[in-house]
Amino acid sequence: MKTERSLVAFEDHKIRRVYDEKSETWFFSVVDVVAALTGSVNSRDYWFKMKTRVKTEDGFELSTICRQLKLISSDGKRYATDCADVQGLFRIIQSIPSPKAEPIKLWLAKVGYERIQDMSDPARSLDRAREFWKQHGRSEKWIQQRMTGQETRNKLTDYWKEHEVKGEDEYAILTNIIHQEWSGVSVKKHKQLKELKSQNLRDHMSEAELIFTALAELSTRQIAESVEATGLIENSEAGKKGGKIAKNARLALEQKTGRSVVTGENFLPPASGKKKLK
């Protein structure tokens, strides 16, 4: 199962989802949907009791319409989580007394169809991303840099995919090697510095951080291509060399400006004592 993981929002609730490319289907976190519908402070407990109640009253096992898929939790780790497709969630929603039932059905139908639209017209997803960043106060200059950096990233992961780098775990290892080399901190440490949890680090980078990340990944790919790096070990070496090129450029800039490129600034909602990116 080849997956794409992301967050979508229903009202003020974040709902995790996983895309199964084989069946072209989105699977959503059931406990996240339950939380959005019920407002329960313990949606996992609500979901457990709900499965027991439905089995007793209707003789139906709700677990049979779910799949256990690994999703990122608030601690940054992945755990097996009950997930259901749109049809399965419609059945689950029927068993939850909530005035939000109809709105969330419409929402599910919409977000469940997004991926099919994106496959036929990739520009749709780019337009949505651009609009999302605009709504969250990003400048046109920042948005352009973010999208350029993502294109650079995609070309690198395409190379890895074609040269025996296996799955998301190895992608994460290589990404961390490159990031540690150019920035001097791990991805985890950089997120901690910016006080991020489940948020995407790149969505909270400054323009300079985005540029040096892209330089490191561009250099890594071109070095890997030049030696036809294959597998994790050879691509790790390319990553260290590519990251070092960006590191040297970062150090030169910092020496001239007297300012650190890597910072704790972010785009999170204002909080006391925390400087925000502009």
TORKOL-4160 file (C-alpha; in steps of 0.2 Angstrom, whole numbers, padded with zeros to 4 digits, m for minus):
278
<pt num="1" X="0000" Y="0000" Z="0000"/>
<pt num="2" X="0008" Y="0016" Z="m0006"/>
<pt num="3" X="0001" Y="0030" Z="0005"/>
<pt num="4" X="0001" Y="0049" Z="0006"/>
<pt num="5" X="m0003" Y="0056" Z="0023"/>
<pt num="6" X="m0010" Y="0073" Z="0027"/>
<pt num="7" X="m0022" Y="0083" Z="0038"/>
<pt num="8" X="m0038" Y="0091" Z="0033"/>
<pt num="9" X="m0049" Y="0102" Z="0043"/>
<pt num="10" X="m0068" Y="0101" Z="0047"/>
<pt num="11" X="m0073" Y="0117" Z="0056"/>
<pt num="12" X="m0059" Y="0119" Z="0070"/>
<pt num="13" X="m0055" Y="0100" Z="0070"/>
<pt num="14" X="m0039" Y="0092" Z="0062"/>
<pt num="15" X="m0043" Y="0076" Z="0054"/>
<pt num="16" X="m0029" Y="0064" Z="0049"/>
<pt num="17" X="m0031" Y="0054" Z="0033"/>
<pt num="18" X="m0021" Y="0041" Z="0022"/>
<pt num="19" X="m0022" Y="0039" Z="0003"/>
<pt num="20" X="m0022" Y="0021" Z="m0004"/>
<pt num="21" X="m0016" Y="0024" Z="m0022"/>
<pt num="22" X="m0020" Y="0006" Z="m0027"/>
<pt num="23" X="m0039" Y="0008" Z="m0023"/>
<pt num="24" X="m0038" Y="0027" Z="m0026"/>
<pt num="25" X="m0047" Y="0029" Z="m0009"/>
<pt num="26" X="m0045" Y="0041" Z="0006"/>
<pt num="27" X="m0045" Y="0033" Z="0023"/>
<pt num="28" X="m0049" Y="0045" Z="0038"/>
<pt num="29" X="m0045" Y="0043" Z="0056"/>
<pt num="30" X="m0061" Y="0037" Z="0065"/>
<pt num="31" X="m0057" Y="0045" Z="0082"/>
<pt num="32" X="m0053" Y="0062" Z="0074"/>
<pt num="33" X="m0070" Y="0061" Z="0065"/>
<pt num="34" X="m0079" Y="0056" Z="0081"/>
<pt num="35" X="m0070" Y="0070" Z="0090"/>
<pt num="36" X="m0077" Y="0083" Z="0077"/>
<pt num="37" X="m0094" Y="0076" Z="0078"/>
<pt num="38" X="m0096" Y="0074" Z="0097"/>
<pt num="39" X="m0084" Y="0087" Z="0105"/>
<pt num="40" X="m0079" Y="0072" Z="0117"/>
<pt num="41" X="m0063" Y="0076" Z="0126"/>
<pt num="42" X="m0059" Y="0057" Z="0125"/>
<pt num="43" X="m0064" Y="0052" Z="0107"/>
<pt num="44" X="m0055" Y="0035" Z="0109"/>
<pt num="45" X="m0065" Y="0030" Z="0124"/>
<pt num="46" X="m0081" Y="0036" Z="0115"/>
<pt num="47" X="m0077" Y="0026" Z="0100"/>
<pt num="48" X="m0073" Y="0010" Z="0110"/>
<pt num="49" X="m0090" Y="0012" Z="0120"/>
<pt num="50" X="m0099" Y="0016" Z="0103"/>
<pt num="51" X="m0093" Y="0000" Z="0095"/>
<pt num="52" X="m0099" Y="m0010" Z="0110"/>
<pt num="53" X="m0116" Y="m0002" Z="0110"/>
<pt num="54" X="m0119" Y="m0004" Z="0091"/>
<pt num="55" X="m0114" Y="m0023" Z="0093"/>
<pt num="56" X="m0126" Y="m0025" Z="0107"/>
<pt num="57" X="m0140" Y="m0015" Z="0099"/>
<pt num="58" X="m0138" Y="m0019" Z="0081"/>
<pt num="59" X="m0127" Y="m0035" Z="0081"/>
<pt num="60" X="m0115" Y="m0025" Z="0069"/>
<pt num="61" X="m0096" Y="m0025" Z="0071"/>
<pt num="62" X="m0091" Y="m0007" Z="0067"/>
<pt num="63" X="m0073" Y="m0013" Z="0067"/>
<pt num="64" X="m0076" Y="m0024" Z="0051"/>
<pt num="65" X="m0078" Y="m0007" Z="0041"/>
<pt num="66" X="m0061" Y="m0001" Z="0047"/>
<pt num="67" X="m0043" Y="m0003" Z="0043"/>
<pt num="68" X="m0029" Y="m0002" Z="0056"/>
<pt num="69" X="m0017" Y="0011" Z="0048"/>
<pt num="70" X="m0002" Y="0020" Z="0055"/>
<pt num="71" X="m0005" Y="0039" Z="0058"/>
<pt num="72" X="0006" Y="0052" Z="0066"/>
<pt num="73" X="0000" Y="0056" Z="0084"/>
<pt num="74" X="0003" Y="0072" Z="0094"/>
<pt num="75" X="0020" Y="0065" Z="0100"/>
<pt num="76" X="0026" Y="0064" Z="0082"/>
<pt num="77" X="0026" Y="0045" Z="0082"/>
<pt num="78" X="0015" Y="0034" Z="0071"/>
<pt num="79" X="0003" Y="0022" Z="0079"/>
<pt num="80" X="m0010" Y="0010" Z="0072"/>
<pt num="81" X="m0027" Y="0019" Z="0071"/>
<pt num="82" X="m0044" Y="0014" Z="0066"/>
<pt num="83" X="m0047" Y="0022" Z="0049"/>
<pt num="84" X="m0062" Y="0021" Z="0037"/>
<pt num="85" X="m0066" Y="0026" Z="0019"/>
<pt num="86" X="m0080" Y="0039" Z="0016"/>
<pt num="87" X="m0093" Y="0025" Z="0014"/>
<pt num="88" X="m0088" Y="0017" Z="0031"/>
<pt num="89" X="m0088" Y="0034" Z="0039"/>
<pt num="90" X="m0106" Y="0037" Z="0033"/>
<pt num="91" X="m0111" Y="0021" Z="0042"/>
<pt num="92" X="m0102" Y="0026" Z="0058"/>
<pt num="93" X="m0110" Y="0043" Z="0058"/>
<pt num="94" X="m0127" Y="0036" Z="0058"/>
<pt num="95" X="m0124" Y="0029" Z="0075"/>
<pt num="96" X="m0118" Y="0046" Z="0082"/>
<pt num="97" X="m0132" Y="0058" Z="0088"/>
<pt num="98" X="m0125" Y="0075" Z="0082"/>
<pt num="99" X="m0132" Y="0090" Z="0073"/>
<pt num="100" X="m0116" Y="0090" Z="0063"/>
<pt num="101" X="m0120" Y="0074" Z="0054"/>
<pt num="102" X="m0126" Y="0081" Z="0038"/>
<pt num="103" X="m0112" Y="0095" Z="0037"/>
<pt num="104" X="m0098" Y="0082" Z="0040"/>
<pt num="105" X="m0106" Y="0070" Z="0027"/>
<pt num="106" X="m0105" Y="0084" Z="0014"/>
<pt num="107" X="m0087" Y="0088" Z="0019"/>
<pt num="108" X="m0082" Y="0070" Z="0018"/>
<pt num="109" X="m0089" Y="0068" Z="0001"/>
<pt num="110" X="m0079" Y="0084" Z="m0005"/>
<pt num="111" X="m0062" Y="0080" Z="0003"/>
<pt num="112" X="m0064" Y="0061" Z="m0002"/>
<pt num="113" X="m0065" Y="0067" Z="m0020"/>
<pt num="114" X="m0051" Y="0079" Z="m0020"/>
<pt num="115" X="m0037" Y="0066" Z="m0024"/>
<pt num="116" X="m0047" Y="0060" Z="m0040"/>
<pt num="117" X="m0048" Y="0078" Z="m0046"/>
<pt num="118" X="m0030" Y="0081" Z="m0042"/>
<pt num="119" X="m0025" Y="0066" Z="m0052"/>
<pt num="120" X="m0034" Y="0072" Z="m0068"/>
<pt num="121" X="m0029" Y="0090" Z="m0065"/>
<pt num="122" X="m0013" Y="0093" Z="m0054"/>
<pt num="123" X="m0015" Y="0111" Z="m0054"/>
<pt num="124" X="m0030" Y="0110" Z="m0043"/>
<pt num="125" X="m0019" Y="0104" Z="m0028"/>
<pt num="126" X="m0006" Y="0118" Z="m0032"/>
<pt num="127" X="m0020" Y="0131" Z="m0032"/>
<pt num="128" X="m0027" Y="0125" Z="m0015"/>
<pt num="129" X="m0010" Y="0125" Z="m0007"/>
<pt num="130" X="m0007" Y="0143" Z="m0013"/>
<pt num="131" X="m0024" Y="0149" Z="m0007"/>
<pt num="132" X="m0021" Y="0140" Z="0010"/>
<pt num="133" X="m0005" Y="0149" Z="0012"/>
<pt num="134" X="m0012" Y="0166" Z="0007"/>
<pt num="135" X="m0026" Y="0164" Z="0020"/>
<pt num="136" X="m0013" Y="0161" Z="0033"/>
<pt num="137" X="m0004" Y="0177" Z="0029"/>
<pt num="138" X="0011" Y="0171" Z="0019"/>
<pt num="139" X="0018" Y="0183" Z="0006"/>
<pt num="140" X="0018" Y="0179" Z="m0013"/>
<pt num="141" X="0037" Y="0179" Z="m0012"/>
<pt num="142" X="0036" Y="0166" Z="0002"/>
<pt num="143" X="0023" Y="0155" Z="m0007"/>
<pt num="144" X="0034" Y="0155" Z="m0023"/>
<pt num="145" X="0049" Y="0150" Z="m0013"/>
<pt num="146" X="0039" Y="0136" Z="m0004"/>
<pt num="147" X="0032" Y="0129" Z="m0020"/>
<pt num="148" X="0049" Y="0130" Z="m0029"/>
<pt num="149" X="0057" Y="0121" Z="m0014"/>
<pt num="150" X="0043" Y="0107" Z="m0015"/>
<pt num="151" X="0047" Y="0104" Z="m0033"/>
<pt num="152" X="0065" Y="0102" Z="m0029"/>
<pt num="153" X="0060" Y="0090" Z="m0015"/>
<pt num="154" X="0049" Y="0080" Z="m0027"/>
<pt num="155" X="0063" Y="0078" Z="m0040"/>
<pt num="156" X="0075" Y="0071" Z="m0026"/>
<pt num="157" X="0062" Y="0059" Z="m0019"/>
<pt num="158" X="0058" Y="0053" Z="m0037"/>
<pt num="159" X="0077" Y="0049" Z="m0039"/>
<pt num="160" X="0077" Y="0040" Z="m0022"/>
<pt num="161" X="0062" Y="0030" Z="m0028"/>
<pt num="162" X="0070" Y="0025" Z="m0044"/>
<pt num="163" X="0087" Y="0020" Z="m0035"/>
<pt num="164" X="0082" Y="0007" Z="m0022"/>
<pt num="165" X="0078" Y="0019" Z="m0007"/>
<pt num="166" X="0064" Y="0010" Z="0001"/>
<pt num="167" X="0049" Y="0018" Z="0009"/>
<pt num="168" X="0046" Y="0033" Z="0020"/>
<pt num="169" X="0057" Y="0027" Z="0034"/>
<pt num="170" X="0073" Y="0028" Z="0023"/>
<pt num="171" X="0066" Y="0044" Z="0015"/>
<pt num="172" X="0066" Y="0051" Z="0033"/>
<pt num="173" X="0083" Y="0045" Z="0037"/>
<pt num="174" X="0090" Y="0053" Z="0021"/>
<pt num="175" X="0080" Y="0069" Z="0024"/>
<pt num="176" X="0087" Y="0071" Z="0042"/>
<pt num="177" X="0105" Y="0068" Z="0036"/>
<pt num="178" X="0104" Y="0082" Z="0023"/>
<pt num="179" X="0095" Y="0093" Z="0036"/>
<pt num="180" X="0107" Y="0090" Z="0049"/>
<pt num="181" X="0122" Y="0093" Z="0038"/>
<pt num="182" X="0116" Y="0110" Z="0031"/>
<pt num="183" X="0108" Y="0117" Z="0046"/>
<pt num="184" X="0118" Y="0110" Z="0061"/>
<pt num="185" X="0102" Y="0103" Z="0069"/>
<pt num="186" X="0091" Y="0088" Z="0066"/>
<pt num="187" X="0073" Y="0089" Z="0059"/>
<pt num="188" X="0066" Y="0085" Z="0076"/>
<pt num="189" X="0077" Y="0098" Z="0085"/>
<pt num="190" X="0072" Y="0111" Z="0072"/>
<pt num="191" X="0054" Y="0108" Z="0075"/>
<pt num="192" X="0057" Y="0109" Z="0094"/>
<pt num="193" X="0066" Y="0125" Z="0091"/>
<pt num="194" X="0051" Y="0132" Z="0082"/>
<pt num="195" X="0039" Y="0125" Z="0095"/>
<pt num="196" X="0030" Y="0114" Z="0082"/>
<pt num="197" X="0022" Y="0097" Z="0085"/>
<pt num="198" X="0012" Y="0089" Z="0071"/>
<pt num="199" X="0014" Y="0104" Z="0059"/>
<pt num="200" X="0025" Y="0103" Z="0043"/>
<pt num="201" X="0042" Y="0111" Z="0047"/>
<pt num="202" X="0043" Y="0118" Z="0029"/>
<pt num="203" X="0027" Y="0127" Z="0032"/>
<pt num="204" X="0035" Y="0137" Z="0046"/>
<pt num="205" X="0052" Y="0140" Z="0038"/>
<pt num="206" X="0058" Y="0158" Z="0034"/>
<pt num="207" X="0063" Y="0162" Z="0016"/>
<pt num="208" X="0081" Y="0159" Z="0020"/>
<pt num="209" X="0078" Y="0142" Z="0028"/>
<pt num="210" X="0068" Y="0137" Z="0013"/>
<pt num="211" X="0081" Y="0142" Z="0001"/>
<pt num="212" X="0095" Y="0133" Z="0010"/>
<pt num="213" X="0084" Y="0117" Z="0011"/>
<pt num="214" X="0081" Y="0118" Z="m0007"/>
<pt num="215" X="0100" Y="0121" Z="m0011"/>
<pt num="216" X="0105" Y="0106" Z="0000"/>
<pt num="217" X="0092" Y="0095" Z="m0009"/>
<pt num="218" X="0096" Y="0101" Z="m0026"/>
<pt num="219" X="0115" Y="0098" Z="m0023"/>
<pt num="220" X="0111" Y="0081" Z="m0016"/>
<pt num="221" X="0101" Y="0075" Z="m0031"/>
<pt num="222" X="0114" Y="0081" Z="m0043"/>
<pt num="223" X="0128" Y="0073" Z="m0034"/>
<pt num="224" X="0118" Y="0057" Z="m0033"/>
<pt num="225" X="0115" Y="0057" Z="m0051"/>
<pt num="226" X="0133" Y="0061" Z="m0055"/>
<pt num="227" X="0139" Y="0045" Z="m0046"/>
<pt num="228" X="0122" Y="0035" Z="m0049"/>
<pt num="229" X="0120" Y="0033" Z="m0031"/>
<pt num="230" X="0109" Y="0017" Z="m0027"/>
<pt num="231" X="0102" Y="0012" Z="m0010"/>
<pt num="232" X="0102" Y="0020" Z="0007"/>
<pt num="233" X="0121" Y="0020" Z="0010"/>
<pt num="234" X="0126" Y="0028" Z="m0006"/>
<pt num="235" X="0112" Y="0041" Z="m0005"/>
<pt num="236" X="0117" Y="0045" Z="0012"/>
<pt num="237" X="0135" Y="0049" Z="0006"/>
<pt num="238" X="0127" Y="0060" Z="m0007"/>
<pt num="239" X="0116" Y="0068" Z="0006"/>
<pt num="240" X="0131" Y="0073" Z="0017"/>
<pt num="241" X="0140" Y="0081" Z="0002"/>
<pt num="242" X="0125" Y="0090" Z="m0004"/>
<pt num="243" X="0121" Y="0096" Z="0013"/>
<pt num="244" X="0138" Y="0102" Z="0016"/>
<pt num="245" X="0137" Y="0113" Z="0000"/>
<pt num="246" X="0122" Y="0122" Z="0008"/>
<pt num="247" X="0131" Y="0123" Z="0025"/>
<pt num="248" X="0146" Y="0132" Z="0018"/>
<pt num="249" X="0134" Y="0144" Z="0009"/>
<pt num="250" X="0124" Y="0147" Z="0025"/>
<pt num="251" X="0140" Y="0150" Z="0036"/>
<pt num="252" X="0146" Y="0163" Z="0023"/>
<pt num="253" X="0130" Y="0172" Z="0024"/>
<pt num="254" X="0129" Y="0172" Z="0042"/>
<pt num="255" X="0147" Y="0178" Z="0043"/>
<pt num="256" X="0142" Y="0193" Z="0032"/>
<pt num="257" X="0125" Y="0197" Z="0040"/>
<pt num="258" X="0129" Y="0192" Z="0058"/>
<pt num="259" X="0112" Y="0183" Z="0059"/>
<pt num="260" X="0108" Y="0165" Z="0061"/>
<pt num="261" X="0098" Y="0157" Z="0046"/>
<pt num="262" X="0091" Y="0144" Z="0057"/>
<pt num="263" X="0079" Y="0152" Z="0070"/>
<pt num="264" X="0065" Y="0147" Z="0081"/>
<pt num="265" X="0053" Y="0159" Z="0072"/>
<pt num="266" X="0037" Y="0152" Z="0065"/>
<pt num="267" X="0020" Y="0156" Z="0058"/>
<pt num="268" X="0010" Y="0149" Z="0073"/>
<pt num="269" X="m0004" Y="0160" Z="0080"/>
<pt num="270" X="0003" Y="0174" Z="0091"/>
<pt num="271" X="0009" Y="0168" Z="0109"/>
<pt num="272" X="0017" Y="0178" Z="0123"/>
<pt num="273" X="0035" Y="0180" Z="0121"/>
<pt num="274" X="0037" Y="0171" Z="0104"/>
<pt num="275" X="0043" Y="0180" Z="0089"/>
<pt num="276" X="0034" Y="0176" Z="0073"/>
<pt num="277" X="0039" Y="0176" Z="0055"/>
<pt num="278" X="0033" Y="0189" Z="0043"/>
